[in-house]
């Protein structure tokens, strides 16, 4: 069913993308095949059970990307947040509590990316410039929901996303929707990211709506730091923790 929804969306998106807001729904899944053996060896059956609970929780989680030709906004789905009274004590709500503080706003004319989050308990806007991530675009292709997609591998910028250089981060993007947006802080490819693999998690498009009435609003004003300052602060914190442990 997901494939058909995306296929029909292709016919609509291409004709309207420049003029109005398009709404993309992403879902998130654990790459359990990559981590289950390691968890089994470290934590036994209890670790596998926890992994399965996390998978069920993530299956309910949805994210929204709103975009037009000049700006984009990525955030956890509003309906997801509205469920909190029913699921406050389970794994699902624990994920929601972490994710609800994070929003990502991309302004192309101003050449600015803004990541809104809680950083060491302080509500901040973390500012960076587009195209700080360096991608290697391959010739490998596949169809995702009727869209022709190409595989890209991140070559530089792992630390800006919170990952080590040894982590493999890849994305499948479609030039048929020629905007440089994707989930979270992933950006800079010549087409919408339809699927992204970040360490142990995968983000993938489940729905595209080019007739949405949703509006894109800039993020609220907060104290600002640069993404480089954020990364350096995290590195300093890790060094302090290691030194205290000696």
Secondary structure, 3 states (H helix, E strand, C coil): CHHHHHHHHHHHHHHHCCCCCEEEEEEEEECHHHHHHHHHHHHHHHHHHHHHHHHHHHHHCEEEEEECCCEEEEEECHHHHCCHHHHCCCHHHHHHHHHCCCEEEEECCCCEEEEEEEECCEEEEEEECCCCCEEEEEEEEEEECCEEEEEEEEEECHHHHCCCCCCCEEEEEECCCCCCCCCCCCCCCCCEEEEEEECCEEEEEEEEECCCCCCCCCCCCCEEEEHHHHHHHHHHHHHHHHHHCC
